[in-house]
Amino acid sequence: MSSLAGLENVKGIGFRKDERPYLTLPERVVPQERMDADLPGYAWDLLPYKDRPLDLYRSPLWHADYDHDKRSPYAAIYTSLGCVFQCNFCMINMINRDDNEGVGVASNYNKMRFWSPDFIIKEFDKLVDMGVYTLRIADEMFLLNPKFYIPLCELLVDRGYGDKLNMWAYSRVDTVNKPQTLELIRKAGIRWLALGIESGDRRIRLEVSKGKFEDLDIREIVEKVHAADINIIGNYLFGLPGDDLGSMQKTLDLSKDLLTLAWNAYAVMPLPGSQLYKDAITKGYELPSSYAGYSFHSYETKPMPTEYLSSEEILAYRDRAFYEYHSNPDFLAKVKRKFGGFAYENIINMKEVRLKRKILGD
């Protein structure tokens, strides 16, 4: 019988009495060989470059420790596809759609497919051989299935890549609460985690995330990650269903309290394929007239209103929050201590570049 890479459909996360999360496993699993055969690798050699492979691609500035010289060459790699969770604002699982409903909803297709660790490590070998050390693990939920990510991280450690690579990966706050896990992924070269904190208001967070956040102390999780010498980019959302100015302020205040070394926030968008998109149609909300309108940073962007706030109010708040966080003296001092004066100066220059927004009259 074939060895098993992962789960076709993880039904959810539950909690033991000691509040440690566990996976509720389904009966079906996906053989490693299926994904290895269906999508057999990356054609890195077909990507354009100037002087060396992947030198036309740049990491986010924070991922390069706010140093422009470290941003390239850069690559993004998937080790799995899909996600087992059912967040209202997300559309990632449309890649798993298997029905002909008039308006498909991604949360109805929540499953994951994996490449085997032995297969994926060969892709890392290729990138290292090309001199590409700055990498994004683009999986929606890399740190979910320990039967998959632990063997892969061990292979990265065995090859000595942990000292060479600067990687970041996504995680929920309820999947990184074990110190031994954090120690392993740091040794494997994951120096940054993108944590989906979403909202500072517990009620709103529980409503949209469809997960068991209520028993978690987010501050404690962040402290554990920092103690493992892993940096964090906190991800937040402004304009979730039920949000008003007070709840959005809670989110901004929480982000300042956590004081992660990188910060990202979006104005909530009814992305086609998400439950929020279907809700927007049902409620008769005016949707963007082009795909550019769904882009978070574009001039045409038009986020979804809430019961209490207009699209304009939400977008204006998000843009002010970005400037306010990156102007915070405590944040800037922390960056300077960690990365140096050049990082401080690069952030000062970055935050002065204001996004123009059509609905705000720019």
GIMOCOR-V67654 format. One record per backbone hydrogen bond with DSSP energy under -1.0 kcal/mol. CO is the residue of the C=O (numbers start at 0). NH is the residue of the N-H. E is the energy in kcal/mol with one decimal. If there is no record, write none. Layout:
{{CO & NH & E} {CO & NH & E}}
This chain:
{{2 & 31 & -1.3} {5 & 29 & -1.3} {11 & 23 & -2.2} {13 & 21 & -1.7} {15 & 18 & -2.0} {19 & 15 & -1.9} {21 & 13 & -2.3} {23 & 10 & -1.2} {29 & 4 & -1.2} {30 & 33 & -1.0} {31 & 35 & -2.0} {32 & 36 & -1.7} {33 & 37 & -2.7} {34 & 38 & -2.3} {38 & 40 & -2.0} {41 & 43 & -1.1} {42 & 45 & -1.9} {43 & 46 & -1.4} {51 & 54 & -1.6} {53 & 73 & -1.7} {59 & 63 & -1.1} {60 & 65 & -2.4} {61 & 64 & -1.8} {63 & 66 & -1.2} {66 & 69 & -1.7} {67 & 70 & -1.3} {70 & 58 & -2.0} {74 & 135 & -2.2} {76 & 137 & -1.9} {78 & 114 & -1.9} {80 & 112 & -2.2} {86 & 89 & -1.2} {87 & 275 & -1.9} {90 & 93 & -1.9} {91 & 94 & -1.3} {92 & 95 & -2.0} {93 & 96 & -1.6} {104 & 107 & -2.1} {105 & 108 & -2.3} {108 & 110 & -1.2} {112 & 80 & -2.7} {115 & 119 & -2.6} {116 & 120 & -2.4} {119 & 122 & -1.1} {119 & 123 & -1.6} {120 & 124 & -2.2} {121 & 125 & -1.8} {122 & 126 & -2.0} {123 & 127 & -2.6} {124 & 128 & -2.4} {125 & 129 & -1.5} {126 & 131 & -2.7} {127 & 130 & -1.5} {132 & 165 & -2.8} {133 & 74 & -1.6} {134 & 167 & -1.4} {135 & 76 & -2.8} {141 & 143 & -1.5} {144 & 147 & -2.1} {144 & 148 & -2.2} {145 & 149 & -1.4} {147 & 151 & -1.5} {148 & 152 & -2.6} {149 & 153 & -2.5} {150 & 154 & -1.9} {151 & 155 & -2.1} {152 & 156 & -2.3} {153 & 157 & -2.7} {154 & 158 & -1.7} {155 & 160 & -2.1} {156 & 159 & -1.6} {160 & 163 & -1.2} {160 & 164 & -3.0} {165 & 134 & -1.7} {166 & 190 & -1.9} {166 & 191 & -1.6} {167 & 136 & -3.0} {168 & 193 & -2.8} {170 & 195 & -1.7} {171 & 174 & -1.3} {177 & 181 & -1.9} {178 & 182 & -2.5} {179 & 183 & -1.8} {180 & 184 & -2.4} {181 & 185 & -1.9} {182 & 186 & -1.9} {183 & 187 & -1.5} {184 & 189 & -2.4} {185 & 188 & -1.3} {188 & 166 & -2.6} {190 & 230 & -2.9} {191 & 168 & -1.3} {192 & 232 & -2.2} {193 & 170 & -2.4} {194 & 196 & -1.5} {194 & 234 & -2.6} {196 & 198 & -2.3} {197 & 236 & -3.1} {200 & 204 & -2.6} {201 & 205 & -2.4} {202 & 206 & -1.5} {203 & 207 & -1.7} {204 & 208 & -1.9} {207 & 87 & -2.0} {210 & 212 & -1.3} {212 & 215 & -1.9} {216 & 220 & -2.0} {217 & 221 & -2.5} {218 & 222 & -2.1} {219 & 223 & -2.1} {220 & 224 & -2.2} {221 & 225 & -2.5} {222 & 226 & -2.4} {223 & 227 & -1.1} {224 & 229 & -1.6} {225 & 228 & -1.9} {230 & 192 & -2.2} {231 & 261 & -1.3} {232 & 194 & -1.6} {233 & 263 & -2.5} {234 & 196 & -1.1} {234 & 197 & -2.6} {235 & 265 & -1.9} {237 & 267 & -2.8} {239 & 242 & -2.9} {243 & 247 & -2.3} {244 & 248 & -1.8} {245 & 249 & -1.7} {246 & 250 & -1.7} {247 & 251 & -2.2} {248 & 252 & -2.9} {249 & 253 & -2.5} {250 & 254 & -2.2} {251 & 255 & -2.0} {252 & 256 & -2.0} {253 & 257 & -2.7} {254 & 258 & -1.9} {261 & 233 & -2.1} {263 & 235 & -2.1} {265 & 237 & -2.8} {267 & 303 & -2.6} {268 & 270 & -2.3} {270 & 273 & -2.7} {272 & 105 & -3.8} {273 & 277 & -1.4} {274 & 278 & -2.6} {275 & 279 & -2.4} {276 & 280 & -1.9} {277 & 281 & -2.4} {278 & 282 & -2.4} {279 & 284 & -2.4} {289 & 292 & -1.1} {290 & 293 & -1.4} {291 & 294 & -1.2} {292 & 301 & -2.2} {294 & 297 & -1.0} {298 & 357 & -3.0} {308 & 305 & -2.2} {309 & 313 & -2.1} {310 & 314 & -2.4} {311 & 315 & -2.5} {312 & 316 & -1.9} {313 & 317 & -2.5} {314 & 318 & -2.3} {315 & 319 & -2.0} {316 & 320 & -2.6} {317 & 321 & -2.1} {318 & 322 & -1.7} {319 & 323 & -2.8} {320 & 324 & -2.8} {321 & 325 & -2.0} {324 & 327 & -1.2} {327 & 331 & -2.6} {328 & 332 & -2.3} {329 & 333 & -1.9} {330 & 334 & -2.4} {331 & 335 & -2.2} {332 & 336 & -2.2} {333 & 337 & -2.1} {334 & 338 & -3.2} {335 & 339 & -1.0} {339 & 343 & -1.4} {340 & 344 & -2.4} {341 & 345 & -2.3} {342 & 346 & -2.0} {343 & 347 & -2.1} {344 & 348 & -2.3} {345 & 349 & -2.3} {346 & 350 & -2.6} {349 & 352 & -1.8} {351 & 353 & -1.1} {356 & 361 & -2.1} {357 & 360 & -1.9}}
